[in-house]
Amino acid sequence: MALENNTEKKKKFWGTGTWIGLIAVTLAVCVILIRFWKYLTHYEILIYAGLFFTAMLAGSPLPIPTHVWC
């Protein structure tokens, strides 16, 4: 039964054109970032915060320093 629900979800995702919307939003964000790049260079310090939150969303753990011999 779970397999049927998963298949139905995939058909709904690919059949309704949701993936086209996701690609369109991604491309729009990329174009906006490229177009306004000169204004974004003032916020270089926020790059580290962005990398941190991106890593957290991707599921990577925080880097914890450990001893080499452990």
Residue frames relative to the residue before (quaternion, step in Angstrom):
aa qw qx qy qz dx dy dz
M 1.0000 0.0000 0.0000 0.0000 0.00 0.00 0.00
A 0.6448 0.5185 -0.3262 0.4571 3.58 1.02 -0.78
L 0.6220 0.5435 -0.3396 0.4499 3.56 1.07 -0.70
E 0.6372 0.5206 -0.3259 0.4656 3.57 1.04 -0.76
N 0.6473 0.5086 -0.3215 0.4678 3.59 0.97 -0.81
N 0.6481 0.5126 -0.3160 0.4661 3.58 1.00 -0.82
T 0.6516 0.5036 -0.3117 0.4740 3.59 0.97 -0.82
E 0.6456 0.5144 -0.3185 0.4659 3.57 0.99 -0.80
K 0.6377 0.5188 -0.3294 0.4644 3.59 1.01 -0.76
K 0.6505 0.5097 -0.3188 0.4642 3.59 0.97 -0.82
K 0.6520 0.5059 -0.3154 0.4685 3.56 0.96 -0.84
K 0.6450 0.5146 -0.3203 0.4654 3.57 1.01 -0.79
F 0.6564 0.5145 -0.3110 0.4558 3.59 0.96 -0.87
W 0.7498 0.3953 -0.2222 0.4817 3.58 0.75 -1.02
G 0.6839 0.5143 -0.2924 0.4269 3.58 1.04 -0.67
T 0.7159 0.4645 -0.2687 0.4467 3.59 1.01 -0.67
G 0.5091 -0.6615 0.4215 0.3544 3.58 1.21 -0.18
T 0.3042 0.7654 -0.5105 0.2470 3.57 1.21 0.39
W 0.6400 0.5385 -0.3274 0.4397 3.57 1.02 -0.78
I 0.6063 0.5363 -0.3607 0.4634 3.59 1.09 -0.58
G 0.6433 0.5209 -0.3143 0.4647 3.57 1.03 -0.78
L 0.6498 0.5148 -0.3154 0.4618 3.58 0.98 -0.81
I 0.6534 0.4925 -0.3092 0.4847 3.58 0.97 -0.82
A 0.6453 0.5233 -0.3227 0.4534 3.60 0.98 -0.81
V 0.6531 0.4991 -0.3139 0.4753 3.60 0.96 -0.83
T 0.6431 0.5226 -0.3217 0.4581 3.59 0.96 -0.83
L 0.6754 0.4812 -0.2944 0.4751 3.58 0.89 -0.87
A 0.6356 0.5284 -0.3324 0.4542 3.59 1.00 -0.77
V 0.6497 0.5009 -0.3187 0.4748 3.60 0.95 -0.83
C 0.6442 0.5194 -0.3229 0.4593 3.60 0.96 -0.81
V 0.6590 0.5036 -0.3081 0.4661 3.58 0.93 -0.86
I 0.6467 0.5137 -0.3187 0.4652 3.59 0.97 -0.84
L 0.6578 0.5076 -0.3131 0.4600 3.59 0.94 -0.86
I 0.6670 0.4851 -0.3066 0.4752 3.58 0.94 -0.83
R 0.6688 0.5230 -0.3048 0.4317 3.57 0.91 -0.91
F 0.7899 0.2829 -0.1394 0.5260 3.60 0.95 -0.86
W 0.2126 0.8254 -0.4997 0.1543 3.58 1.17 0.55
K 0.6529 0.5321 -0.3336 0.4234 3.61 0.93 -0.80
Y 0.6629 0.4825 -0.3113 0.4805 3.60 1.13 -0.53
L 0.6628 0.5258 -0.2979 0.4420 3.57 1.14 -0.58
T 0.5484 0.6305 -0.4052 0.3708 3.60 1.16 -0.34
H 0.5716 0.5922 -0.3805 0.4217 3.61 1.20 -0.30
Y 0.7160 0.4322 -0.2335 0.4960 3.58 1.24 -0.42
E 0.1481 0.8369 -0.5146 0.1132 3.58 1.05 0.76
I 0.6194 0.5663 -0.3485 0.4174 3.59 1.03 -0.71
L 0.6517 0.5319 -0.3188 0.4367 3.60 1.12 -0.56
I 0.4547 0.6893 -0.4510 0.3387 3.58 1.27 -0.16
Y 0.6621 0.5127 -0.3154 0.4463 3.58 0.93 -0.85
A 0.6404 0.5026 -0.3270 0.4800 3.58 1.00 -0.72
G 0.6453 0.5204 -0.3136 0.4630 3.57 1.01 -0.78
L 0.6459 0.5046 -0.3161 0.4778 3.56 1.00 -0.78
F 0.6284 0.5404 -0.3302 0.4517 3.57 1.02 -0.81
F 0.7166 0.4419 -0.2657 0.4696 3.59 0.78 -1.00
T 0.6077 0.5346 -0.3559 0.4671 3.59 1.09 -0.60
A 0.6492 0.5073 -0.3120 0.4731 3.56 0.98 -0.83
M 0.6509 0.5074 -0.3228 0.4633 3.58 0.98 -0.77
L 0.6599 0.4965 -0.3108 0.4706 3.60 0.97 -0.79
A 0.6634 0.4982 -0.2986 0.4718 3.58 1.11 -0.67
G 0.5399 -0.6673 0.3755 0.3497 3.57 1.26 -0.15
S 0.4800 0.6571 -0.4645 0.3492 3.58 1.15 0.26
P 0.4697 -0.6815 0.4787 0.2930 3.57 -0.99 0.76
L 0.6056 -0.5303 0.4335 0.4051 3.52 -1.26 0.28
P 0.4606 -0.6667 0.4925 0.3175 3.58 -0.94 0.74
I 0.0958 -0.7913 0.6037 0.0145 3.54 -0.70 1.11
P 0.3900 -0.7258 0.5042 0.2586 3.61 -0.63 1.01
T 0.0383 -0.7907 0.6109 -0.0061 3.56 -0.89 0.97
H 0.5543 -0.5973 0.4566 0.3570 3.53 -1.23 0.41
V 0.5806 -0.6110 0.4171 0.3400 3.54 -1.12 0.69
W 0.7202 0.4713 -0.2605 0.4375 3.59 0.94 -0.83
C 0.5341 0.6423 -0.4168 0.3583 3.61 1.16 -0.07
